[in-house]
């Protein structure tokens, strides 16, 4: 039986970068004490979600990867014997930044990074001001406990990203994310629809690709956003194995059974029945009629 314990650290953040890092470390240690083997932190966990404004001073939050935060987490991963998935603001060069997640193996080895491919630009989420789209392509990481894929937040709306990562052999798909409700939105139905869409699209990736999906979000009020938490783990049929609260910091560990993927993929053989000969048009921006 190939069982893996997944740890989620859902937390609020402040303007104090060092305090955020220490809170994340405490969460990692708590998850490890509960038996976690792979631990995922939320998107951009070292700071407030600064993309709610276009402010050049926020570029000071950028760091190299590998760099200070991975140097801090690598000995921790080795000490605890856990895989750590850490979402960071990467400074690649002067004037060139990415939204990037680093993956550290259970012996402290830096396995590599994934750079967010899809970059949003919406009210409260001005990420195109800060981030260059990823140029490393989709990635999988061979960790001690499982072969994992990592995508980041806005990537979660794109079935193509989940499909490609799963076709590369990912057994578990992780989404560090930062999303919430606009506190100035007067219609509660719109807020509910937005949350439900966010959860549904990711659960659908689990179903369509026959793999486990883990989404880790932040909580707390920052500027005009109320981050909705709701971190969850879905099995390969989209069933929620765990869902966090909308307003509390939580550290949760969930056992998953990777051997069950064989059952889901043979009972519902979506990969077998793909008509890859017919998918050429998907590479077009839009299929015009003329």
Secondary structure, DSSP 8 states (H G I E B T S, - for coil): --EEEEEEEE----S-HHHHHHHHHHHHHHHHHTT-SEEEE-TTTTS--GGGS--GGGGGG-B-SSSHHHHHHHHHHHHHT-EEEEEEEEEEETTEEEEEEEEE-TTS-EEEEEE------BTTB-GGGT-----S-S-EEE-SS-EEEEEEGGGGG-HHHHHHHHHTT-SEEEEE---EEETT---HHHHHHHHHHHHHHHHHHHHHHTSEEEEE--EEEETTEEEE---EEE-TT--EEEE--SSS-EEEEEEEETTHHHHHHHHS-TTTT--GGG-GGGGSS-----
